[in-house]
Structure formats: structure tokens, C-alpha cells
Amino acid sequence: LIASLADMGYVFQDKETLKYSLTLKFCRIGDLVKSSVNVAEIVRPSLIEISDRCMETAYFAIEQDMMLVYLDVVSRSDIPNNNLKRIGRVAPLHATGIGKLMLLNYDDSRLLKFMSEKGLDKFTETTLVTLEDLKHELDMIREQGYAVDNQECEPGIRCVAAPIRDYTGCVVGGISVSGSASRISPERYESI
């Protein structure tokens, strides 16, 4: 099997150590698999369950070009929802729960680049607008394992977000529960 993989260019053998290692040709296979799997379809059953259990709206989003992009949303019909985001809508990373989770992947130099390119615009009175405040928030998120948008993007709306990580531990997306600040109180954060 190894000889066949080597002949086809998928593995390479070090002449001195005689150990084998994978070649970059495996990246092509990964890309093919990745392109054939619709992540939103995989996440949707979880969104439905989360929305039902929390009795709130559930979102799935990823990062693209230093912005948050919503890929799916599940909302309960029996709950008034003024913040229903459409699929494909973008939002700022620093002012959203899932966005802050995506910022966990950023080192200091990348955070500075983010600030210079996107800025830390103020959307509400509670929006984080300084690097120091943002770093403090990211440290807290790392410690607690989830992020909160406490009316930072839209007044009167809170969300609690959990990361979706790849096999390396990198945050590749997130799921959030969002609703009225009166329903999503700080006392509910842990249970959500």
C-alpha cells in the first residue's frame, strides 16, 4: 500500500531515516471532500434542537474577510423576533458573540491589522471600542468557553455563542442563541 501511495505521489520516503510522510497532494483530497460537504446542512439539525430547547432564535455563522457571515438561522414561530438576520447578512466581529469567537484565532499582530482595516465601530453604548477592552473580553471568552453579545451590535438584543472547532482546535464557526435582552438575561448564559 505504501509503495502504491509513493508511486502515485501521496507519500514520500526520507532516504536517510526511511520514514514516510504525506505530501501536499493530500490537501487536494481534503479540498475535494470539503467542497462536497455543505456545513450548513450538517449544522441545521443542531440549530433546530437548540432553538427548541432555548426557545429562542439560533444562528450559524462563519468568518469571511474579517466579517461575520450568517449561513443559517432557525427561529421559533411563537416568539417575537425583531433581529431575524437573513442568510448571507454580514456583521462586525468585535460586536457579535460568534464574531468574538472568531477573533480567538487572531494573534496580536492580526488583531492590530483587523483594527486598522475594519476598526472598532461603536454600534451601541456597550460596544467594545478599544483594543484593551477587546483583549480583556477575548481572555474572558477563552476562560469560560463561550461568548456573549450584550446588546453590543443591536440595542435590546443579547446573544450567547459557542464555538465550532476543527481538528486543530481552531474556531471555524459558531452557533449562537439570540433574543430580547429581557429574555436572555445574564442568569441564562450558562444554561444556554
Long-range contacts (C-beta under 8 A, 24 or more apart in sequence): 39-71, 39-173, 40-71, 40-72, 43-71, 43-72, 43-164, 43-173, 43-175, 44-72, 44-74, 46-175, 47-72, 47-73, 47-74, 47-175, 48-74, 50-74, 50-175, 50-177, 51-75, 51-76, 51-177, 52-76, 54-177, 54-192, 55-79, 56-177, 56-178, 56-179, 56-183, 56-184, 56-192, 57-81, 57-83, 57-84, 57-177, 57-178, 57-179, 58-175, 58-176, 58-177, 58-178, 59-85, 59-98, 59-159, 59-175, 59-176, 59-177, 59-178, 60-173, 60-174, 60-175, 61-91, 61-96, 61-98, 61-99, 61-173, 61-174, 61-176, 62-102, 62-172, 62-173, 62-174, 63-93, 63-99, 63-102, 63-173, 64-90, 66-93, 66-114, 66-117, 66-118, 67-91, 67-92, 67-93, 67-118, 68-92, 68-93, 68-96, 68-98, 68-99, 68-102, 71-173, 79-179, 80-180, 81-179, 82-156, 82-157, 82-180, 83-154, 83-157, 83-178, 83-179, 91-153, 92-118, 92-121, 92-123, 92-153, 93-118, 94-118, 94-120, 94-127, 94-128, 94-134, 95-121, 95-123, 95-124, 95-127, 95-128, 95-149, 95-152, 95-153, 96-149, 96-152, 96-153, 96-159, 96-161, 96-176, 97-146, 97-147, 97-148, 97-149, 97-159, 97-160, 97-161, 97-174, 97-176, 97-178, 98-147, 98-159, 98-161, 98-173, 98-174, 98-175, 98-176, 100-137, 100-138, 100-141, 100-147, 100-149, 100-161, 101-141, 101-147, 101-161, 101-162, 101-163, 101-171, 101-174, 102-171, 102-174, 103-134, 103-138, 104-138, 104-141, 104-142, 104-163, 104-171, 105-170, 105-171, 111-135, 123-152, 123-153, 123-154, 124-151, 124-152, 124-153, 124-154, 124-155, 125-151, 125-155, 126-150, 126-151, 126-152, 127-152, 127-153, 128-152, 146-189, 147-174, 148-189, 149-176, 149-178, 150-181, 150-186, 151-181, 156-180, 156-181, 157-181, 158-184, 158-185, 159-184, 160-184, 160-188, 160-189, 160-192
